[in-house]
Amino acid sequence: MERDRQTVIVGAGIGGLVCAIMLAARGARVCVIEKEAGPGGKARQLDVDHVPIDAGPTVFTLRSVFDAVFEAAGTSMEDHLVLRRADVLARHAWGDGSQLDLFADHERSCEAVRQFAGARGEAGFRSFSAEARRIFDILDAPLLRRSKTYPPGLMWRIGLWRVGALLAIRPYESLWKVLHEHFDDPRLIQLFARYTTYCGSSPFLTPATLMLIAHVEAQGVWAIEGGISALAGALEKLARHLGVSIRYDTAAQCIETAGGRISGVTLANGERIAADHVVFNGDPAALAAGMLGPDVTSAVRRVPEKKRSLSALVWLAHARCEGFDLAHHNVFFSSDYPAEFRDIASGRPPSDPTAYVCALDRGSGDTPAGRERFQIIVNAPANGDTHALGTREREQCTNAMLNRLSACGLTLEEPLPHRLVTPEDFSRLFPGTGGALYGRASHGWAASFLRPGSRTAIPGLYCAGGATHPGAGVPMAALSGIQASEALLADQPSTSWFHRRATAGGMSTRSAMTAPMG
């Protein structure tokens, strides 16, 4: 009779919770430990002006990934969450007074681009959209939805007879360069270059492969009642329903090995939890830096500081606004995009930043009366472990952000009731990162192959989260949790120690191209 084995998941972020659900749905005994007071990891809320405001991800795409997770547990998302598909994907504005909305309806977006930039702009948008979709179609099943691999393995998955497909994903050209093939309007180049910041990277250094992000968003954006933090709460409840034990305010101090494989986790309070498997749902940089003990420093490669992804300055505000008709997601572009990234590369926040504004209370399509909740994001360098912004720098950054909004027509009340989260804060919250929010930057053709995968160099230790394969973002973090669970199961000589449950769905996720999207 085999002993009652246990998996410990360190971190109750999206990836960790999804991994716990997928394992528990197969009958595994799972314990999740989390150093914070609640679930979600980056998907958290903070109080401002006595109002809870989402302080993490705000864009929800690739719904089919989560449909598969809930179905694997014998339920559906609609049983736990209220979702509304957005008509307007995002509203974009520039200092010259021009504005452009992109829509869930592709033809409507094409017409909007034609009105904005003429027939040449529309033709460029159509060709860009087609190429973005083609790249997504090539990589969705063999790369995004499967375990980490290397170029030969990717070529095998794509099909050895499709040699041209590997070049068709354009790994050797920067997105900034390729965008000039589609567009001659600098505003459109700037708009579609911004998608690389979704994975914390510069469009000047990121392969054109990443234009697939634009197609992911074009497939559909949903607003979740209660925000992404409500999704984390729903996943937590589902995990508990399946028998997962979840302990908050419980920090892991050391992940331990014995005989060359995982043996358990020692907590900060001195308690030890025996475990046959550990899934680390945090940035793997913490493992390499020794922040989880000496036994697991060899689990993954270190990420040099210069290879880190972007961090951010995040203002959480509860304020009145005027002068601009806000959508749920809004982008206010700077006058000089290359200058922004030169500032960041030099280690300082941009002096004239592009600002993303999520009007959190407009996800239902209504315009609130009075004060409303905002999350405002500006890209910043991931140097929070070496540089702390002083009072003067914070004021300068806030003024630069407000000036950009004002230049594009949006005015927020002053003084602004807000809370500013900096790279230093993110560095404390996510140890080993310096505040990097997306793991390793996606710079260069090999970046996707250098990102850690589910398996590590230590038997029994797995990784999940936005810093691991397949990458950053809410659905990608969920995919990482699914892949970690699949790797853990596949590595067992016998699965007899799982008491299988009769559940709907399964362990595999359907392609976003074939799954129902609403």
C-alpha positions in Angstrom: 0.0 0.0 0.0 1.6 3.3 -1.1 1.7 6.0 1.6 -0.6 9.0 1.3 1.4 11.3 -0.9 1.0 15.1 -0.8 1.7 18.0 -3.1 2.5 21.4 -1.6 1.9 24.5 -3.8 3.8 27.5 -2.7 1.8 30.6 -3.7 -1.9 31.1 -4.2 -1.6 33.1 -7.4 -3.6 32.2 -10.5 -1.1 29.6 -11.7 -1.0 27.9 -8.2 -4.7 27.8 -7.8 -5.3 26.4 -11.3 -2.6 23.7 -10.6 -4.3 22.8 -7.3 -7.7 22.5 -9.0 -6.4 20.3 -11.8 -4.5 18.0 -9.4 -7.4 17.8 -6.9 -9.8 17.1 -9.7 -7.7 13.9 -10.3 -7.9 13.0 -6.6 -4.5 14.3 -5.4 -4.0 15.5 -1.9 -2.9 19.2 -2.2 -1.9 21.9 0.2 -1.5 25.5 -0.9 0.5 27.9 1.3 0.5 31.6 0.7 2.4 34.3 2.5 -0.2 37.0 1.9 -3.6 37.2 3.6 -5.6 36.1 0.6 -5.6 34.5 -2.9 -4.5 35.9 -6.2 -0.8 36.9 -6.1 -0.6 39.8 -8.4 -4.4 39.7 -8.8 -5.0 41.5 -5.5 -6.9 44.5 -4.1 -5.7 47.4 -2.0 -7.7 50.0 -0.2 -7.7 53.6 -1.3 -9.9 56.2 0.3 -11.7 53.3 2.1 -12.5 51.6 -1.3 -11.0 48.3 -2.5 -9.3 48.7 -5.9 -7.8 46.0 -8.1 -4.0 46.4 -8.0 -3.1 43.6 -10.5 -4.1 42.4 -13.9 -7.2 44.0 -15.5 -7.4 42.5 -19.0 -9.1 39.1 -19.3 -8.6 37.2 -22.5 -8.5 33.6 -23.8 -11.6 32.7 -21.8 -11.5 29.2 -23.2 -8.5 28.4 -20.9 -10.6 29.0 -17.8 -13.7 27.4 -19.2 -11.6 24.2 -19.4 -10.4 24.6 -15.8 -13.9 24.9 -14.5 -15.2 22.1 -16.7 -12.4 19.8 -15.4 -13.8 20.4 -11.9 -17.3 19.5 -13.1 -18.7 23.1 -13.2 -18.7 26.2 -15.4 -17.5 29.8 -15.0 -21.0 31.1 -15.2 -21.8 29.2 -12.0 -19.2 31.3 -10.2 -18.7 34.6 -12.0 -20.6 37.2 -13.9 -18.8 38.1 -17.2 -19.6 40.5 -20.0 -17.9 40.5 -23.3 -16.5 44.0 -24.2 -17.7 45.8 -27.3 -14.7 48.2 -27.2 -11.4 46.4 -26.7 -9.5 49.6 -25.8 -9.7 53.3 -26.4 -6.4 55.0 -27.6 -5.6 58.7 -27.5 -2.7 61.0 -28.5 -1.7 64.5 -27.6 -2.8 65.8 -31.0 -6.4 65.1 -30.0 -6.8 62.0 -32.2 -8.5 58.9 -30.8 -9.0 55.3 -32.0 -11.2 52.6 -30.6 -10.6 48.9 -31.4 -13.6 46.7 -31.3 -14.5 43.1 -30.7 -16.1 43.2 -34.2 -13.1 43.1 -36.6 -14.9 44.8 -39.5 -15.9 47.6 -37.2 -12.2 48.0 -36.2 -11.2 48.1 -39.8 -13.7 50.9 -40.4 -12.5 52.8 -37.4 -8.9 52.5 -38.6 -9.9 53.8 -42.0 -11.6 56.8 -40.5 -8.5 57.4 -38.4 -5.7 56.8 -40.9 -7.2 56.4 -44.3 -7.3 53.6 -46.8 -3.6 52.8 -46.4 -4.1 52.6 -42.6 -7.0 50.2 -43.0 -5.0 48.0 -45.5 -2.1 47.9 -43.1 -4.4 46.9 -40.2 -5.9 44.1 -42.3 -2.5 42.7 -43.3 -1.2 43.1 -39.7 -4.2 41.3 -38.3 -3.9 38.5 -40.8 -0.2 38.0 -39.9 -0.8 38.1 -36.2 -3.5 35.5 -36.6 -1.3 33.3 -38.7 1.5 33.4 -36.1 -1.0 32.6 -33.3 -2.4 29.6 -35.3 1.1 28.2 -35.8 2.1 28.5 -32.1 -1.1 28.1 -30.2 -1.2 24.3 -29.9 2.5 23.3 -30.3 3.9 26.0 -28.0 1.5 27.9 -25.9 -0.6 25.0 -24.8 2.2 22.4 -24.4 5.2 22.1 -22.2 8.4 24.1 -22.8 10.5 22.9 -25.6 13.5 24.0 -27.7 13.7 24.9 -31.4 14.1 21.3 -32.7 11.2 20.2 -30.5 9.0 23.1 -31.7 9.8 22.2 -35.3 8.8 18.6 -34.6 5.5 19.7 -33.1 4.7 22.1 -35.9 5.6 19.4 -38.4 8.9 18.8 -40.1 7.3 19.3 -43.5 6.3 22.8 -42.5 9.8 24.3 -42.4 8.5 27.6 -43.7 6.2 27.9 -40.6 9.2 28.4 -38.3 10.3 31.4 -40.4 6.7 32.6 -40.7 6.6 33.4 -37.0 9.4 35.9 -37.7 11.7 35.3 -34.7 14.7 37.1 -36.1 13.1 40.5 -36.7 12.0 43.1 -34.1 8.3 43.9 -33.8 9.2 47.6 -34.3 10.8 46.8 -37.7 8.0 44.6 -38.9 5.3 47.1 -37.9 6.8 49.5 -40.5 6.0 46.9 -43.2 2.3 47.2 -42.3 1.9 50.8 -41.3 3.3 54.2 -42.2 1.2 56.1 -39.7 3.4 56.5 -36.6 0.4 56.4 -34.3 -0.6 52.9 -35.5 3.0 51.7 -35.2 3.1 53.0 -31.6 -0.3 51.4 -30.8 0.6 47.9 -32.0 4.1 48.2 -30.6 2.6 48.6 -27.1 1.4 44.9 -27.1 5.0 43.8 -26.2 4.6 45.6 -22.8 1.9 43.0 -22.0 4.9 40.6 -21.4 7.1 43.4 -20.0 9.3 43.8 -23.0 10.5 46.5 -25.4 9.1 46.5 -29.0 12.6 47.5 -30.2 14.1 44.2 -28.8 11.2 41.8 -29.0 10.7 39.4 -31.9 7.8 40.2 -34.3 6.5 36.8 -33.2 4.9 38.7 -30.3 2.4 40.3 -32.6 0.3 37.3 -31.8 -0.7 39.1 -28.6 -2.8 41.5 -30.7 -4.7 38.5 -32.1 -5.3 37.1 -28.6 -6.9 40.4 -27.6 -8.9 40.6 -30.8 -10.5 37.2 -30.1 -12.3 38.8 -27.1 -11.9 40.8 -23.9 -14.2 40.2 -21.0 -15.0 42.3 -17.9 -15.5 40.2 -14.8 -17.9 41.6 -12.2 -15.6 42.3 -9.2 -12.4 42.3 -11.4 -9.7 39.8 -11.8 -9.5 39.5 -8.0 -13.0 38.0 -8.2 -11.6 35.3 -10.5 -9.0 34.5 -8.0 -11.7 34.2 -5.3 -13.7 31.9 -7.5 -10.7 29.7 -8.1 -10.0 29.5 -4.4 -13.6 28.4 -3.7 -13.4 25.8 -6.4 -10.1 24.5 -5.0 -11.5 24.2 -1.5 -14.6 22.4 -2.8 -12.3 19.8 -4.3 -10.6 19.3 -1.0 -7.5 21.5 -1.4 -6.2 22.8 1.9 -5.2 26.5 1.7 -3.3 28.3 4.4 -2.8 32.1 4.3 -0.3 34.2 6.2 2.0 31.2 5.8 5.4 31.9 4.3 7.7 29.2 3.0 11.2 29.5 4.3 12.9 26.5 2.7 12.1 23.9 0.1 14.0 20.8 1.1 15.4 17.8 -0.7 16.5 14.3 0.5 18.2 11.7 -1.7 18.3 14.1 -4.6 14.5 14.9 -4.8 11.9 17.0 -3.0 11.1 16.0 0.6 9.2 18.9 2.1 8.8 22.6 2.9 9.8 24.3 6.1 7.7 27.4 7.0 8.8 30.7 8.4 7.3 29.7 11.8 9.5 26.6 11.9 6.8 24.1 11.0 7.7 21.4 8.4 5.3 20.0 5.8 6.4 16.7 4.3 5.8 16.6 0.5 6.6 14.3 -2.4 6.1 17.2 -4.8 6.3 21.0 -4.6 5.0 23.4 -7.2 6.5 26.8 -6.8 4.0 29.5 -7.9 6.3 32.4 -7.8 9.1 33.9 -9.9 11.7 31.2 -10.3 14.3 33.9 -9.8 13.6 33.5 -6.0 14.7 29.8 -6.2 18.0 30.7 -8.1 18.7 33.5 -5.6 18.5 31.1 -2.6 15.4 32.7 -1.1 13.8 29.3 -0.7 16.9 27.7 0.8 20.2 26.2 -0.5 18.7 22.9 -1.6 16.9 24.4 -4.6 19.3 27.0 -6.0 20.2 24.8 -8.9 16.6 24.2 -9.9 16.6 27.0 -12.5 19.0 29.3 -14.2 19.6 32.8 -12.8 18.1 35.7 -14.7 20.7 38.5 -15.1 19.4 41.9 -14.0 19.7 43.2 -17.5 17.5 40.4 -18.8 14.6 41.2 -16.4 11.2 42.2 -17.8 9.7 45.6 -17.1 8.3 46.7 -13.8 5.7 49.4 -13.3 4.5 52.4 -11.5 0.9 51.8 -10.5 -1.5 54.5 -9.2 -4.6 53.3 -7.6 -7.0 56.2 -7.4 -10.5 57.0 -6.3 -11.3 60.2 -8.0 -13.6 62.3 -10.2 -12.6 62.9 -13.8 -13.6 65.1 -16.7 -12.8 66.0 -20.3 -12.5 62.5 -21.8 -15.0 59.8 -22.5 -13.4 56.8 -20.9 -13.9 53.2 -21.9 -13.0 50.4 -19.6 -9.5 50.1 -21.0 -7.7 53.3 -22.2 -4.2 54.1 -23.4 -2.8 57.6 -23.5 0.3 57.7 -25.7 3.4 59.7 -25.2 4.9 62.0 -27.9 8.1 59.9 -28.2 7.9 56.1 -27.8 11.6 55.4 -28.3 12.5 58.0 -25.7 10.4 56.1 -23.1 12.4 52.9 -23.6 15.7 54.8 -23.6 14.7 56.2 -20.2 13.8 52.8 -18.9 17.0 51.2 -20.2 19.0 53.9 -18.4 17.3 52.8 -15.1 14.8 55.7 -14.6 11.1 56.0 -15.1 10.1 57.7 -18.4 9.9 61.5 -18.2 7.0 61.5 -20.7 5.3 58.2 -20.3 2.5 56.4 -22.1 -0.2 55.7 -19.5 -2.7 52.9 -19.4 -5.9 53.7 -17.5 -8.3 51.1 -16.4 -11.6 52.7 -15.4 -12.6 49.8 -13.2 -16.2 50.9 -12.7 -16.9 51.1 -16.4 -16.6 47.3 -17.1 -20.4 47.2 -17.2 -20.5 49.9 -19.9 -22.0 52.5 -17.5 -20.6 55.8 -16.6 -20.4 56.2 -12.8 -21.6 59.4 -11.1 -19.1 61.1 -8.8 -15.8 59.4 -7.8 -14.8 56.2 -9.5 -11.9 53.7 -9.2 -8.9 53.8 -11.5 -5.8 51.8 -12.0 -3.2 53.7 -13.9 0.0 52.0 -15.1 3.3 53.4 -16.5 6.2 51.1 -17.4 9.3 51.4 -15.3 12.7 49.7 -14.9 12.9 46.5 -12.7 15.5 48.0 -10.2 13.4 48.0 -7.1 16.0 46.0 -5.3 18.7 48.6 -5.9 16.8 51.9 -6.1 14.0 53.3 -4.0 12.1 56.2 -5.3 12.3 59.2 -3.0 9.5 61.6 -2.3 10.6 64.0 -5.0 10.9 61.3 -7.6 7.4 60.0 -6.7 6.0 63.5 -7.2 7.8 63.9 -10.5 6.4 60.6 -11.8 2.9 61.4 -10.7 3.1 64.8 -12.3 4.5 63.3 -15.5 1.6 60.8 -15.6 -1.0 63.5 -14.9 0.5 65.7 -17.6 0.2 62.9 -20.2 -3.4 62.4 -19.3 -4.1 66.1 -19.5 -2.3 66.4 -22.9 -4.7 63.8 -24.2 -7.8 65.4 -22.7 -8.3 63.6 -19.4 -8.3 65.6 -16.1 -8.3 63.9 -12.7 -9.3 65.8 -9.6 -6.5 67.4 -7.5 -5.3 66.6 -5.0 -5.6 63.1 -6.4 -6.7 60.5 -3.7 -4.4 57.7 -4.6 -1.8 55.1 -3.6 1.3 54.6 -5.6 2.9 51.1 -6.0 6.5 51.2 -7.1 9.2 48.7 -8.4 10.5 48.7 -4.8 7.1 47.5 -3.6 6.9 44.8 -6.2 10.4 43.7 -5.4 9.3 43.1 -1.8 6.1 41.4 -2.8 7.8 39.1 -5.4 11.3 38.3 -4.0 14.2 37.9 -6.3 12.6 39.9 -9.1 13.8 43.5 -8.5 10.2 44.3 -9.2 10.1 42.6 -12.7 6.4 41.7 -13.2 6.8 39.2 -16.1 10.0 37.2 -15.3 12.6 37.3 -18.1 12.1 39.9 -20.8 11.0 38.5 -24.2 14.1 40.0 -26.0 15.8 38.1 -28.8 14.7 35.0 -30.8 15.6 32.6 -28.0 13.8 34.3 -25.2 10.8 31.9 -25.2 13.2 28.9 -25.0 15.1 30.4 -22.0 12.0 31.0 -19.9 11.7 28.3 -17.2 9.3 25.5 -17.9 7.1 23.4 -15.5 9.9 21.0 -14.7 13.1 22.0 -12.9 16.5 20.3 -12.5 15.3 18.9 -9.1 13.0 15.8 -9.3 9.7 16.6 -7.6 10.0 20.4 -7.9 7.8 22.2 -10.5 7.2 25.8 -11.4 4.0 27.7 -12.3 3.1 31.4 -12.8 3.6 34.2 -15.3 7.4 34.1 -15.1 7.4 30.5 -16.4 6.4 29.0 -19.8 4.2 30.0 -21.7 4.6 33.5 -20.4 2.9 36.5 -18.8 -0.7 37.3 -18.5 -3.7 35.8 -16.7 -4.5 33.0 -19.2 -0.8 32.2 -19.6 -0.4 31.9 -15.8 -3.4 29.5 -15.9 -1.8 27.5 -18.7 1.4 27.3 -16.6 -0.6 25.8 -13.8 -2.3 23.3 -16.1 1.1 22.3 -17.6 2.7 21.9 -14.1 -0.1 19.6 -13.1 0.3 17.6 -16.3 4.1 17.4 -15.9 3.7 16.2 -12.2 1.2 13.5 -13.2 3.3 12.3 -16.2 6.4 12.0 -14.0 4.9 9.5 -11.7 5.7 5.8 -12.2 2.1 5.1 -11.0 -1.0 7.2 -10.6 -2.6 4.7 -8.2 -2.1 7.1 -5.3 -4.7 9.4 -6.9 -8.2 8.7 -5.9 -9.8 9.7 -9.2 -12.9 11.8 -9.1 -15.7 11.7 -11.7 -15.4 15.1 -13.3 -16.5 16.7 -16.5 -13.9 17.9 -19.0 -10.4 16.7 -18.7 -6.8 17.7 -18.2 -6.3 19.2 -21.7 -7.4 22.6 -22.8 -9.1 23.2 -26.1 -7.6 25.5 -28.7 -8.8 29.1 -28.4 -9.6 28.9 -32.0 -12.2 26.1 -31.6 -13.5 26.6 -28.0 -16.7 28.6 -27.5 -15.8 32.2 -26.8 -18.9 33.5 -25.2 
